[in-house]
Amino acid sequence: MAAPSGGVNCEEFAEFQELLKVMRTIDDRIVHELNTTVPTASFAGKIDASQTCKQLYESLRDAHASRDRVIKNCIAQTSSVVKQLREEREKNLDDLTLLKQLRKEQTKLKWMQSELNVEEVVNDRSWKVFNERCRIHFKPPKNE
């Protein structure tokens, strides 16, 4: 699933996480998808497994790229906010509200950065399952 066309709200971490959860649906359902679309040896003649695997490969690749863009975009936006708050904080060391806001943004940035690690685990798991079931039916292009 691609990111919504209206853009991503990086300000609220809960919304950011919910969007990623929705975008990870393809990865969460990959085993079921493969079980229902890629035939076992006894049913191999009834379904074009190579075309099915190719379509699933393209869907996974696009979903992973889309999520990567969303996560990195939000990290960049939040990093910019943290930088700006740091600069303001240096000018006004006595402002506790500013300090509190800076800490909140820094924490959110760390959470978003940790989503990159989660993404790596999710992607690795999906590609492992995909390769186990589709390796005999479809060979991804070498350049990807």
N, CA, C and O atoms as CSV, one atom per row, in Angstrom:
chain,resi,resn,atom,element,x,y,z
A,1,MET,N,N,0.840,-1.175,0.000
A,1,MET,CA,C,0.000,0.000,0.000
A,1,MET,C,C,0.884,1.236,0.000
A,1,MET,O,O,1.842,1.315,0.769
A,2,ALA,N,N,0.581,2.169,-0.827
A,2,ALA,CA,C,1.363,3.402,-0.910
A,2,ALA,C,C,0.925,4.367,0.185
A,2,ALA,O,O,-0.132,4.202,0.795
A,3,ALA,N,N,1.741,5.355,0.416
A,3,ALA,CA,C,1.408,6.375,1.398
A,3,ALA,C,C,0.222,7.182,0.882
A,3,ALA,O,O,0.059,7.352,-0.326
A,4,PRO,N,N,-0.599,7.674,1.792
A,4,PRO,CA,C,-1.735,8.484,1.363
A,4,PRO,C,C,-1.260,9.701,0.577
A,4,PRO,O,O,-0.195,10.257,0.846
A,5,SER,N,N,-2.063,10.101,-0.391
A,5,SER,CA,C,-1.652,11.201,-1.262
A,5,SER,C,C,-1.629,12.533,-0.531
A,5,SER,O,O,-0.951,13.462,-0.971
A,6,GLY,N,N,-2.353,12.648,0.571
A,6,GLY,CA,C,-2.404,13.893,1.321
A,6,GLY,C,C,-1.151,14.151,2.130
A,6,GLY,O,O,-1.063,15.175,2.807
A,7,GLY,N,N,-0.199,13.274,2.084
A,7,GLY,CA,C,1.024,13.464,2.842
A,7,GLY,C,C,0.968,12.723,4.162
A,7,GLY,O,O,-0.047,12.135,4.536
A,8,VAL,N,N,2.081,12.773,4.844
A,8,VAL,CA,C,2.217,12.033,6.084
A,8,VAL,C,C,2.356,13.020,7.230
A,8,VAL,O,O,3.095,13.999,7.127
A,9,ASN,N,N,1.653,12.768,8.312
A,9,ASN,CA,C,1.768,13.612,9.492
A,9,ASN,C,C,2.898,13.079,10.357
A,9,ASN,O,O,2.742,12.078,11.057
A,10,CYS,N,N,4.027,13.754,10.302
A,10,CYS,CA,C,5.195,13.327,11.079
A,10,CYS,C,C,5.197,13.929,12.478
A,10,CYS,O,O,6.021,13.563,13.316
A,11,GLU,N,N,4.281,14.845,12.727
A,11,GLU,CA,C,4.269,15.523,14.024
A,11,GLU,C,C,3.750,14.617,15.130
A,11,GLU,O,O,4.225,14.683,16.264
A,12,GLU,N,N,2.796,13.789,14.812
A,12,GLU,CA,C,2.228,12.873,15.807
A,12,GLU,C,C,2.784,11.474,15.576
A,12,GLU,O,O,2.501,10.843,14.557
A,13,PHE,N,N,3.577,10.995,16.529
A,13,PHE,CA,C,4.212,9.697,16.354
A,13,PHE,C,C,3.182,8.570,16.267
A,13,PHE,O,O,3.381,7.611,15.522
A,14,ALA,N,N,2.097,8.674,17.011
A,14,ALA,CA,C,1.067,7.628,16.978
A,14,ALA,C,C,0.457,7.504,15.581
A,14,ALA,O,O,0.206,6.394,15.110
A,15,GLU,N,N,0.220,8.634,14.919
A,15,GLU,CA,C,-0.317,8.599,13.553
A,15,GLU,C,C,0.712,8.015,12.586
A,15,GLU,O,O,0.370,7.249,11.685
A,16,PHE,N,N,1.965,8.385,12.786
A,16,PHE,CA,C,3.063,7.865,11.973
A,16,PHE,C,C,3.120,6.340,12.097
A,16,PHE,O,O,3.230,5.635,11.094
A,17,GLN,N,N,3.045,5.841,13.327
A,17,GLN,CA,C,3.086,4.386,13.556
A,17,GLN,C,C,1.877,3.695,12.948
A,17,GLN,O,O,2.001,2.614,12.372
A,18,GLU,N,N,0.716,4.310,13.073
A,18,GLU,CA,C,-0.505,3.715,12.519
A,18,GLU,C,C,-0.407,3.619,10.997
A,18,GLU,O,O,-0.812,2.616,10.408
A,19,LEU,N,N,0.127,4.652,10.367
A,19,LEU,CA,C,0.323,4.625,8.918
A,19,LEU,C,C,1.256,3.482,8.525
A,19,LEU,O,O,0.976,2.750,7.576
A,20,LEU,N,N,2.359,3.329,9.249
A,20,LEU,CA,C,3.293,2.244,8.943
A,20,LEU,C,C,2.627,0.886,9.125
A,20,LEU,O,O,2.856,-0.037,8.343
A,21,LYS,N,N,1.813,0.771,10.148
A,21,LYS,CA,C,1.099,-0.492,10.393
A,21,LYS,C,C,0.213,-0.841,9.193
A,21,LYS,O,O,0.195,-1.987,8.742
A,22,VAL,N,N,-0.509,0.140,8.686
A,22,VAL,CA,C,-1.370,-0.080,7.527
A,22,VAL,C,C,-0.521,-0.419,6.295
A,22,VAL,O,O,-0.867,-1.303,5.512
A,23,MET,N,N,0.592,0.301,6.142
A,23,MET,CA,C,1.462,0.080,4.985
A,23,MET,C,C,2.165,-1.280,5.044
A,23,MET,O,O,2.608,-1.788,4.014
A,24,ARG,N,N,2.270,-1.867,6.228
A,24,ARG,CA,C,2.936,-3.172,6.383
A,24,ARG,C,C,1.978,-4.349,6.203
A,24,ARG,O,O,2.369,-5.499,6.401
A,25,THR,N,N,0.753,-4.075,5.838
A,25,THR,CA,C,-0.245,-5.135,5.665
A,25,THR,C,C,0.239,-6.206,4.693
A,25,THR,O,O,0.056,-7.394,4.955
A,26,ILE,N,N,0.845,-5.817,3.589
A,26,ILE,CA,C,1.317,-6.802,2.598
A,26,ILE,C,C,2.342,-7.743,3.222
A,26,ILE,O,O,2.342,-8.942,2.941
A,27,ASP,N,N,3.209,-7.203,4.065
A,27,ASP,CA,C,4.220,-8.037,4.709
A,27,ASP,C,C,3.590,-8.962,5.756
A,27,ASP,O,O,3.992,-10.115,5.908
A,28,ASP,N,N,2.600,-8.434,6.468
A,28,ASP,CA,C,1.931,-9.234,7.489
A,28,ASP,C,C,1.168,-10.405,6.888
A,28,ASP,O,O,1.000,-11.441,7.531
A,29,ARG,N,N,0.708,-10.238,5.657
A,29,ARG,CA,C,-0.138,-11.263,5.025
A,29,ARG,C,C,0.586,-12.079,3.964
A,29,ARG,O,O,-0.049,-12.814,3.208
A,30,ILE,N,N,1.902,-11.957,3.900
A,30,ILE,CA,C,2.622,-12.605,2.799
A,30,ILE,C,C,2.500,-14.123,2.822
A,30,ILE,O,O,2.356,-14.742,1.768
A,31,VAL,N,N,2.553,-14.727,3.986
A,31,VAL,CA,C,2.450,-16.189,4.062
A,31,VAL,C,C,1.082,-16.635,3.536
A,31,VAL,O,O,0.989,-17.572,2.743
A,32,HIS,N,N,0.037,-15.962,3.979
A,32,HIS,CA,C,-1.309,-16.290,3.507
A,32,HIS,C,C,-1.411,-16.069,1.997
A,32,HIS,O,O,-1.958,-16.901,1.274
A,33,GLU,N,N,-0.884,-14.952,1.540
A,33,GLU,CA,C,-0.911,-14.634,0.106
A,33,GLU,C,C,-0.221,-15.725,-0.714
A,33,GLU,O,O,-0.748,-16.172,-1.732
A,34,LEU,N,N,0.940,-16.142,-0.270
A,34,LEU,CA,C,1.676,-17.184,-0.989
A,34,LEU,C,C,0.946,-18.522,-0.929
A,34,LEU,O,O,0.900,-19.250,-1.921
A,35,ASN,N,N,0.380,-18.845,0.222
A,35,ASN,CA,C,-0.337,-20.113,0.360
A,35,ASN,C,C,-1.570,-20.171,-0.542
A,35,ASN,O,O,-1.943,-21.239,-1.026
A,36,THR,N,N,-2.197,-19.018,-0.762
A,36,THR,CA,C,-3.419,-19.025,-1.569
A,36,THR,C,C,-3.176,-18.775,-3.049
A,36,THR,O,O,-4.056,-19.047,-3.865
A,37,THR,N,N,-1.998,-18.260,-3.420
A,37,THR,CA,C,-1.789,-17.926,-4.835
A,37,THR,C,C,-0.703,-18.742,-5.525
A,37,THR,O,O,-0.747,-18.918,-6.743
A,38,VAL,N,N,0.261,-19.237,-4.776
A,38,VAL,CA,C,1.332,-20.025,-5.393
A,38,VAL,C,C,1.027,-21.500,-5.144
A,38,VAL,O,O,0.959,-21.940,-3.996
A,39,PRO,N,N,0.848,-22.249,-6.206
A,39,PRO,CA,C,0.413,-23.636,-6.060
A,39,PRO,C,C,1.506,-24.567,-5.531
A,39,PRO,O,O,2.702,-24.340,-5.716
A,40,THR,N,N,1.044,-25.608,-4.875
A,40,THR,CA,C,1.959,-26.689,-4.505
A,40,THR,C,C,2.213,-27.511,-5.762
A,40,THR,O,O,1.589,-27.274,-6.797
A,41,ALA,N,N,3.108,-28.459,-5.680
A,41,ALA,CA,C,3.468,-29.267,-6.858
A,41,ALA,C,C,2.258,-29.950,-7.493
A,41,ALA,O,O,2.188,-30.063,-8.717
A,42,SER,N,N,1.313,-30.403,-6.685
A,42,SER,CA,C,0.161,-31.126,-7.220
A,42,SER,C,C,-0.803,-30.236,-8.005
A,42,SER,O,O,-1.573,-30.731,-8.828
A,43,PHE,N,N,-0.763,-28.914,-7.753
A,43,PHE,CA,C,-1.653,-28.001,-8.468
A,43,PHE,C,C,-0.899,-27.074,-9.417
A,43,PHE,O,O,-1.458,-26.088,-9.897
A,44,ALA,N,N,0.343,-27.380,-9.684
A,44,ALA,CA,C,1.216,-26.493,-10.450
A,44,ALA,C,C,0.682,-26.157,-11.839
A,44,ALA,O,O,0.949,-25.064,-12.337
A,45,GLY,N,N,-0.049,-27.039,-12.469
A,45,GLY,CA,C,-0.518,-26.787,-13.819
A,45,GLY,C,C,-1.707,-25.861,-13.916
A,45,GLY,O,O,-2.013,-25.373,-15.005
A,46,LYS,N,N,-2.387,-25.602,-12.817
A,46,LYS,CA,C,-3.627,-24.833,-12.859
A,46,LYS,C,C,-3.440,-23.324,-12.721
A,46,LYS,O,O,-4.328,-22.554,-13.088
A,47,ILE,N,N,-2.297,-22.898,-12.198
A,47,ILE,CA,C,-2.062,-21.474,-11.945
A,47,ILE,C,C,-0.697,-21.083,-12.499
A,47,ILE,O,O,0.256,-21.859,-12.430
A,48,ASP,N,N,-0.611,-19.874,-13.048
A,48,ASP,CA,C,0.669,-19.360,-13.541
A,48,ASP,C,C,1.442,-18.770,-12.361
A,48,ASP,O,O,1.320,-17.584,-12.053
A,49,ALA,N,N,2.232,-19.610,-11.712
A,49,ALA,CA,C,2.956,-19.196,-10.516
A,49,ALA,C,C,4.004,-18.141,-10.813
A,49,ALA,O,O,4.266,-17.282,-9.971
A,50,SER,N,N,4.606,-18.187,-11.985
A,50,SER,CA,C,5.639,-17.198,-12.288
A,50,SER,C,C,5.040,-15.787,-12.370
A,50,SER,O,O,5.642,-14.830,-11.882
A,51,GLN,N,N,3.876,-15.661,-12.975
A,51,GLN,CA,C,3.217,-14.350,-13.052
A,51,GLN,C,C,2.764,-13.899,-11.663
A,51,GLN,O,O,2.912,-12.726,-11.318
A,52,THR,N,N,2.226,-14.799,-10.878
A,52,THR,CA,C,1.787,-14.477,-9.523
A,52,THR,C,C,2.969,-14.018,-8.673
A,52,THR,O,O,2.869,-13.025,-7.952
A,53,CYS,N,N,4.072,-14.729,-8.755
A,53,CYS,CA,C,5.266,-14.365,-7.988
A,53,CYS,C,C,5.835,-13.022,-8.452
A,53,CYS,O,O,6.297,-12.216,-7.644
A,54,LYS,N,N,5.793,-12.798,-9.755
A,54,LYS,CA,C,6.289,-11.523,-10.282
A,54,LYS,C,C,5.458,-10.361,-9.740
A,54,LYS,O,O,6.010,-9.343,-9.323
A,55,GLN,N,N,4.147,-10.510,-9.747
A,55,GLN,CA,C,3.264,-9.456,-9.232
A,55,GLN,C,C,3.495,-9.230,-7.737
A,55,GLN,O,O,3.527,-8.090,-7.274
A,56,LEU,N,N,3.654,-10.306,-6.998
A,56,LEU,CA,C,3.906,-10.184,-5.561
A,56,LEU,C,C,5.260,-9.525,-5.311
A,56,LEU,O,O,5.397,-8.702,-4.406
A,57,TYR,N,N,6.249,-9.886,-6.107
A,57,TYR,CA,C,7.573,-9.270,-5.997
A,57,TYR,C,C,7.469,-7.755,-6.194
A,57,TYR,O,O,8.018,-6.980,-5.411
A,58,GLU,N,N,6.766,-7.347,-7.239
A,58,GLU,CA,C,6.619,-5.919,-7.530
A,58,GLU,C,C,5.857,-5.200,-6.419
A,58,GLU,O,O,6.198,-4.074,-6.056
A,59,SER,N,N,4.831,-5.848,-5.886
A,59,SER,CA,C,4.065,-5.249,-4.788
A,59,SER,C,C,4.925,-5.075,-3.542
A,59,SER,O,O,4.888,-4.031,-2.890
A,60,LEU,N,N,5.697,-6.103,-3.219
A,60,LEU,CA,C,6.589,-6.020,-2.055
A,60,LEU,C,C,7.640,-4.932,-2.242
A,60,LEU,O,O,7.879,-4.120,-1.349
A,61,ARG,N,N,8.256,-4.930,-3.405
A,61,ARG,CA,C,9.300,-3.941,-3.696
A,61,ARG,C,C,8.747,-2.524,-3.570
A,61,ARG,O,O,9.376,-1.658,-2.961
A,62,ASP,N,N,7.569,-2.291,-4.146
A,62,ASP,CA,C,6.960,-0.960,-4.091
A,62,ASP,C,C,6.568,-0.580,-2.665
A,62,ASP,O,O,6.764,0.562,-2.248
A,63,ALA,N,N,6.016,-1.530,-1.923
A,63,ALA,CA,C,5.616,-1.260,-0.538
A,63,ALA,C,C,6.831,-0.927,0.323
A,63,ALA,O,O,6.789,-0.001,1.133
A,64,HIS,N,N,7.905,-1.677,0.147
A,64,HIS,CA,C,9.118,-1.432,0.930
A,64,HIS,C,C,9.717,-0.063,0.594
A,64,HIS,O,O,10.145,0.667,1.488
A,65,ALA,N,N,9.744,0.278,-0.680
A,65,ALA,CA,C,10.286,1.579,-1.091
A,65,ALA,C,C,9.428,2.723,-0.558
A,65,ALA,O,O,9.949,3.747,-0.116
A,66,SER,N,N,8.131,2.545,-0.604
A,66,SER,CA,C,7.208,3.577,-0.123
A,66,SER,C,C,7.383,3.810,1.377
A,66,SER,O,O,7.453,4.953,1.829
A,67,ARG,N,N,7.453,2.727,2.140
A,67,ARG,CA,C,7.642,2.865,3.594
A,67,ARG,C,C,8.992,3.499,3.910
A,67,ARG,O,O,9.098,4.335,4.807
A,68,ASP,N,N,10.016,3.099,3.173
A,68,ASP,CA,C,11.346,3.666,3.385
A,68,ASP,C,C,11.308,5.183,3.174
A,68,ASP,O,O,11.885,5.940,3.955
A,69,ARG,N,N,10.628,5.617,2.117
A,69,ARG,CA,C,10.506,7.057,1.847
A,69,ARG,C,C,9.779,7.771,2.980
A,69,ARG,O,O,10.214,8.834,3.424
A,70,VAL,N,N,8.672,7.194,3.450
A,70,VAL,CA,C,7.888,7.809,4.525
A,70,VAL,C,C,8.735,7.945,5.791
A,70,VAL,O,O,8.773,9.012,6.404
A,71,ILE,N,N,9.408,6.874,6.175
A,71,ILE,CA,C,10.208,6.894,7.398
A,71,ILE,C,C,11.337,7.916,7.276
A,71,ILE,O,O,11.535,8.731,8.177
A,72,LYS,N,N,12.068,7.877,6.181
A,72,LYS,CA,C,13.204,8.793,6.013
A,72,LYS,C,C,12.746,10.239,5.904
A,72,LYS,O,O,13.434,11.141,6.382
A,73,ASN,N,N,11.600,10.475,5.284
A,73,ASN,CA,C,11.051,11.824,5.196
A,73,ASN,C,C,10.703,12.349,6.590
A,73,ASN,O,O,11.021,13.492,6.920
A,74,CYS,N,N,10.057,11.526,7.402
A,74,CYS,CA,C,9.694,11.952,8.760
A,74,CYS,C,C,10.944,12.152,9.626
A,74,CYS,O,O,10.988,13.069,10.446
A,75,ILE,N,N,11.938,11.314,9.450
A,75,ILE,CA,C,13.193,11.495,10.192
A,75,ILE,C,C,13.829,12.832,9.806
A,75,ILE,O,O,14.308,13.568,10.669
A,76,ALA,N,N,13.831,13.140,8.522
A,76,ALA,CA,C,14.410,14.410,8.065
A,76,ALA,C,C,13.636,15.604,8.625
A,76,ALA,O,O,14.238,16.574,9.086
A,77,GLN,N,N,12.306,15.535,8.586
A,77,GLN,CA,C,11.482,16.626,9.126
A,77,GLN,C,C,11.725,16.812,10.617
A,77,GLN,O,O,11.905,17.935,11.087
A,78,THR,N,N,11.729,15.714,11.356
A,78,THR,CA,C,11.900,15.793,12.805
A,78,THR,C,C,13.315,16.239,13.164
A,78,THR,O,O,13.505,16.977,14.131
A,79,SER,N,N,14.297,15.801,12.400
A,79,SER,CA,C,15.678,16.249,12.618
A,79,SER,C,C,15.789,17.759,12.450
A,79,SER,O,O,16.496,18.432,13.200
A,80,SER,N,N,15.092,18.269,11.469
A,80,SER,CA,C,15.088,19.709,11.227
A,80,SER,C,C,14.471,20.464,12.408
A,80,SER,O,O,14.987,21.500,12.828
A,81,VAL,N,N,13.367,19.938,12.935
A,81,VAL,CA,C,12.720,20.551,14.098
A,81,VAL,C,C,13.658,20.512,15.301
A,81,VAL,O,O,13.776,21.501,16.026
A,82,VAL,N,N,14.326,19.380,15.520
A,82,VAL,CA,C,15.265,19.244,16.644
A,82,VAL,C,C,16.398,20.256,16.489
A,82,VAL,O,O,16.789,20.903,17.461
A,83,LYS,N,N,16.915,20.393,15.301
A,83,LYS,CA,C,18.006,21.347,15.049
A,83,LYS,C,C,17.560,22.772,15.364
A,83,LYS,O,O,18.275,23.535,16.013
A,84,GLN,N,N,16.372,23.111,14.894
A,84,GLN,CA,C,15.835,24.453,15.133
A,84,GLN,C,C,15.639,24.693,16.633
A,84,GLN,O,O,15.982,25.759,17.144
A,85,LEU,N,N,15.089,23.703,17.332
A,85,LEU,CA,C,14.865,23.845,18.773
A,85,LEU,C,C,16.189,23.955,19.529
A,85,LEU,O,O,16.289,24.702,20.503
A,86,ARG,N,N,17.192,23.219,19.087
A,86,ARG,CA,C,18.517,23.319,19.718
A,86,ARG,C,C,19.082,24.738,19.585
A,86,ARG,O,O,19.625,25.301,20.535
A,87,GLU,N,N,18.940,25.294,18.387
A,87,GLU,CA,C,19.430,26.652,18.155
A,87,GLU,C,C,18.698,27.655,19.032
A,87,GLU,O,O,19.318,28.551,19.603
A,88,GLU,N,N,17.375,27.508,19.142
A,88,GLU,CA,C,16.595,28.392,20.007
A,88,GLU,C,C,16.992,28.206,21.466
A,88,GLU,O,O,17.070,29.173,22.223
A,89,ARG,N,N,17.238,26.979,21.849
A,89,ARG,CA,C,17.616,26.664,23.235
A,89,ARG,C,C,18.961,27.296,23.591
A,89,ARG,O,O,19.142,27.777,24.709
A,90,GLU,N,N,19.900,27.298,22.650
A,90,GLU,CA,C,21.210,27.912,22.897
A,90,GLU,C,C,21.087,29.410,23.156
A,90,GLU,O,O,21.871,29.979,23.915
A,91,LYS,N,N,20.112,30.042,22.529
A,91,LYS,CA,C,19.894,31.478,22.708
A,91,LYS,C,C,19.173,31.780,24.019
A,91,LYS,O,O,19.319,32.865,24.581
A,92,ASN,N,N,18.395,30.815,24.499
A,92,ASN,CA,C,17.566,31.053,25.682
A,92,ASN,C,C,17.642,29.842,26.608
A,92,ASN,O,O,16.734,29.011,26.612
A,93,LEU,N,N,18.693,29.734,27.377
A,93,LEU,CA,C,18.934,28.566,28.243
A,93,LEU,C,C,17.952,28.449,29.406
A,93,LEU,O,O,17.819,27.374,29.990
A,94,ASP,N,N,17.268,29.530,29.750
A,94,ASP,CA,C,16.356,29.515,30.904
A,94,ASP,C,C,14.939,29.065,30.562
A,94,ASP,O,O,14.121,28.872,31.461
A,95,ASP,N,N,14.642,28.897,29.294
A,95,ASP,CA,C,13.281,28.548,28.862
A,95,ASP,C,C,13.042,27.044,29.040
A,95,ASP,O,O,13.485,26.234,28.226
A,96,LEU,N,N,12.336,26.687,30.115
A,96,LEU,CA,C,12.079,25.274,30.403
A,96,LEU,C,C,11.061,24.657,29.433
A,96,LEU,O,O,11.120,23.463,29.142
A,97,THR,N,N,10.145,25.466,28.946
A,97,THR,CA,C,9.168,24.964,27.974
A,97,THR,C,C,9.879,24.538,26.694
A,97,THR,O,O,9.544,23.520,26.090
A,98,LEU,N,N,10.853,25.324,26.301
A,98,LEU,CA,C,11.644,25.015,25.114
A,98,LEU,C,C,12.447,23.730,25.315
A,98,LEU,O,O,12.539,22.891,24.419
A,99,LEU,N,N,13.023,23.595,26.501
A,99,LEU,CA,C,13.774,22.372,26.819
A,99,LEU,C,C,12.865,21.146,26.756
A,99,LEU,O,O,13.234,20.113,26.197
A,100,LYS,N,N,11.687,21.275,27.329
A,100,LYS,CA,C,10.722,20.167,27.326
A,100,LYS,C,C,10.329,19.785,25.897
A,100,LYS,O,O,10.243,18.604,25.562
A,101,GLN,N,N,10.094,20.789,25.069
A,101,GLN,CA,C,9.724,20.539,23.673
A,101,GLN,C,C,10.882,19.885,22.913
A,101,GLN,O,O,10.672,18.984,22.100
A,102,LEU,N,N,12.101,20.348,23.187
A,102,LEU,CA,C,13.285,19.755,22.554
A,102,LEU,C,C,13.412,18.284,22.923
A,102,LEU,O,O,13.643,17.446,22.051
A,103,ARG,N,N,13.267,17.965,24.188
A,103,ARG,CA,C,13.362,16.563,24.641
A,103,ARG,C,C,12.291,15.698,23.990
A,103,ARG,O,O,12.548,14.563,23.590
A,104,LYS,N,N,11.090,16.251,23.892
A,104,LYS,CA,C,9.983,15.512,23.263
A,104,LYS,C,C,10.314,15.198,21.796
A,104,LYS,O,O,10.110,14.074,21.338
A,105,GLU,N,N,10.820,16.187,21.073
A,105,GLU,CA,C,11.171,15.991,19.665
A,105,GLU,C,C,12.347,15.026,19.506
A,105,GLU,O,O,12.370,14.220,18.576
A,106,GLN,N,N,13.318,15.108,20.409
A,106,GLN,CA,C,14.462,14.189,20.348
A,106,GLN,C,C,14.010,12.747,20.570
A,106,GLN,O,O,14.489,11.827,19.908
A,107,THR,N,N,13.090,12.563,21.500
A,107,THR,CA,C,12.555,11.221,21.761
A,107,THR,C,C,11.804,10.697,20.541
A,107,THR,O,O,11.965,9.542,20.148
A,108,LYS,N,N,10.990,11.556,19.952
A,108,LYS,CA,C,10.245,11.157,18.748
A,108,LYS,C,C,11.209,10.784,17.624
A,108,LYS,O,O,10.976,9.816,16.900
A,109,LEU,N,N,12.287,11.548,17.479
A,109,LEU,CA,C,13.287,11.256,16.453
A,109,LEU,C,C,13.914,9.880,16.685
A,109,LEU,O,O,14.099,9.120,15.735
A,110,LYS,N,N,14.238,9.560,17.917
A,110,LYS,CA,C,14.813,8.238,18.228
A,110,LYS,C,C,13.824,7.127,17.887
A,110,LYS,O,O,14.219,6.088,17.359
A,111,TRP,N,N,12.548,7.336,18.184
A,111,TRP,CA,C,11.533,6.329,17.864
A,111,TRP,C,C,11.426,6.130,16.358
A,111,TRP,O,O,11.312,5.004,15.875
A,112,MET,N,N,11.464,7.240,15.621
A,112,MET,CA,C,11.377,7.134,14.161
A,112,MET,C,C,12.599,6.425,13.600
A,112,MET,O,O,12.481,5.617,12.680
A,113,GLN,N,N,13.767,6.722,14.147
A,113,GLN,CA,C,14.980,6.044,13.695
A,113,GLN,C,C,14.916,4.552,14.005
A,113,GLN,O,O,15.424,3.733,13.239
A,114,SER,N,N,14.294,4.200,15.124
A,114,SER,CA,C,14.164,2.775,15.454
A,114,SER,C,C,13.220,2.070,14.476
A,114,SER,O,O,13.319,0.858,14.287
A,115,GLU,N,N,12.315,2.816,13.861
A,115,GLU,CA,C,11.425,2.229,12.852
A,115,GLU,C,C,12.211,1.738,11.642
A,115,GLU,O,O,11.774,0.812,10.959
A,116,LEU,N,N,13.354,2.339,11.369
A,116,LEU,CA,C,14.206,1.832,10.285
A,116,LEU,C,C,14.675,0.413,10.588
A,116,LEU,O,O,14.747,-0.426,9.689
A,117,ASN,N,N,14.996,0.141,11.866
A,117,ASN,CA,C,15.399,-1.213,12.268
A,117,ASN,C,C,14.227,-2.184,12.163
A,117,ASN,O,O,14.388,-3.317,11.708
A,118,VAL,N,N,13.060,-1.738,12.584
A,118,VAL,CA,C,11.859,-2.573,12.467
A,118,VAL,C,C,11.604,-2.882,10.996
A,118,VAL,O,O,11.283,-4.013,10.631
A,119,GLU,N,N,11.750,-1.873,10.171
A,119,GLU,CA,C,11.529,-2.033,8.735
A,119,GLU,C,C,12.481,-3.070,8.147
A,119,GLU,O,O,12.084,-3.879,7.309
A,120,GLU,N,N,13.719,-3.045,8.580
A,120,GLU,CA,C,14.699,-4.011,8.088
A,120,GLU,C,C,14.289,-5.442,8.445
A,120,GLU,O,O,14.392,-6.348,7.618
A,121,VAL,N,N,13.826,-5.636,9.672
A,121,VAL,CA,C,13.390,-6.966,10.115
A,121,VAL,C,C,12.161,-7.415,9.317
A,121,VAL,O,O,12.106,-8.551,8.846
A,122,VAL,N,N,11.193,-6.537,9.169
A,122,VAL,CA,C,9.968,-6.861,8.425
A,122,VAL,C,C,10.304,-7.217,6.975
A,122,VAL,O,O,9.805,-8.207,6.440
A,123,ASN,N,N,11.151,-6.403,6.347
A,123,ASN,CA,C,11.520,-6.653,4.950
A,123,ASN,C,C,12.282,-7.968,4.799
A,123,ASN,O,O,12.000,-8.747,3.889
A,124,ASP,N,N,13.235,-8.214,5.676
A,124,ASP,CA,C,14.010,-9.461,5.604
A,124,ASP,C,C,13.096,-10.678,5.730
A,124,ASP,O,O,13.241,-11.649,4.986
A,125,ARG,N,N,12.167,-10.625,6.660
A,125,ARG,CA,C,11.237,-11.742,6.864
A,125,ARG,C,C,10.397,-11.976,5.605
A,125,ARG,O,O,10.214,-13.113,5.171
A,126,SER,N,N,9.891,-10.889,5.029
A,126,SER,CA,C,9.052,-11.011,3.829
A,126,SER,C,C,9.836,-11.584,2.656
A,126,SER,O,O,9.339,-12.459,1.947
A,127,TRP,N,N,11.056,-11.101,2.445
A,127,TRP,CA,C,11.852,-11.605,1.318
A,127,TRP,C,C,12.245,-13.055,1.532
A,127,TRP,O,O,12.330,-13.822,0.573
A,128,LYS,N,N,12.485,-13.438,2.777
A,128,LYS,CA,C,12.829,-14.838,3.060
A,128,LYS,C,C,11.662,-15.746,2.681
A,128,LYS,O,O,11.846,-16.751,1.994
A,129,VAL,N,N,10.471,-15.390,3.130
A,129,VAL,CA,C,9.274,-16.182,2.820
A,129,VAL,C,C,9.016,-16.180,1.312
A,129,VAL,O,O,8.714,-17.219,0.726
A,130,PHE,N,N,9.137,-15.010,0.694
A,130,PHE,CA,C,8.927,-14.902,-0.746
A,130,PHE,C,C,9.892,-15.828,-1.501
A,130,PHE,O,O,9.476,-16.585,-2.379
A,131,ASN,N,N,11.171,-15.759,-1.152
A,131,ASN,CA,C,12.175,-16.575,-1.844
A,131,ASN,C,C,11.970,-18.068,-1.629
A,131,ASN,O,O,12.223,-18.866,-2.532
A,132,GLU,N,N,11.516,-18.448,-0.447
A,132,GLU,CA,C,11.262,-19.872,-0.185
A,132,GLU,C,C,10.187,-20.421,-1.114
A,132,GLU,O,O,10.297,-21.547,-1.599
A,133,ARG,N,N,9.148,-19.627,-1.362
A,133,ARG,CA,C,8.026,-20.107,-2.162
A,133,ARG,C,C,8.139,-19.792,-3.651
A,133,ARG,O,O,7.602,-20.526,-4.481
A,134,CYS,N,N,8.829,-18.713,-3.995
A,134,CYS,CA,C,8.817,-18.262,-5.389
A,134,CYS,C,C,10.130,-18.478,-6.132
A,134,CYS,O,O,10.199,-18.215,-7.333
A,135,ARG,N,N,11.149,-18.938,-5.468
A,135,ARG,CA,C,12.456,-19.013,-6.146
A,135,ARG,C,C,12.461,-19.900,-7.382
A,135,ARG,O,O,13.224,-19.646,-8.313
A,136,ILE,N,N,11.630,-20.932,-7.412
A,136,ILE,CA,C,11.601,-21.791,-8.600
A,136,ILE,C,C,10.688,-21.238,-9.694
A,136,ILE,O,O,10.758,-21.671,-10.844
A,137,HIS,N,N,9.824,-20.272,-9.331
A,137,HIS,CA,C,8.858,-19.730,-10.290
A,137,HIS,C,C,9.282,-18.386,-10.883
A,137,HIS,O,O,8.906,-18.051,-12.007
A,138,PHE,N,N,10.069,-17.614,-10.118
A,138,PHE,CA,C,10.390,-16.254,-10.549
A,138,PHE,C,C,11.759,-15.851,-10.022
A,138,PHE,O,O,12.071,-16.042,-8.847
A,139,LYS,N,N,12.565,-15.292,-10.909
A,139,LYS,CA,C,13.889,-14.781,-10.537
A,139,LYS,C,C,13.856,-13.262,-10.658
A,139,LYS,O,O,13.719,-12.745,-11.767
A,140,PRO,N,N,13.977,-12.527,-9.542
A,140,PRO,CA,C,13.998,-11.061,-9.611
A,140,PRO,C,C,15.158,-10.558,-10.460
A,140,PRO,O,O,16.197,-11.212,-10.549
A,141,PRO,N,N,14.980,-9.402,-11.081
A,141,PRO,CA,C,16.078,-8.832,-11.870
A,141,PRO,C,C,17.325,-8.626,-10.997
A,141,PRO,O,O,17.201,-8.313,-9.813
A,142,LYS,N,N,18.482,-8.795,-11.553
A,142,LYS,CA,C,19.743,-8.704,-10.796
A,142,LYS,C,C,20.025,-7.291,-10.293
A,142,LYS,O,O,20.657,-7.121,-9.250
A,143,ASN,N,N,19.566,-6.286,-11.017
A,143,ASN,CA,C,19.892,-4.909,-10.647
A,143,ASN,C,C,19.075,-4.369,-9.485
A,143,ASN,O,O,19.281,-3.225,-9.079
A,144,GLU,N,N,18.163,-5.147,-8.942
A,144,GLU,CA,C,17.336,-4.658,-7.825
A,144,GLU,C,C,17.689,-5.363,-6.547
A,144,GLU,O,O,17.098,-5.083,-5.504
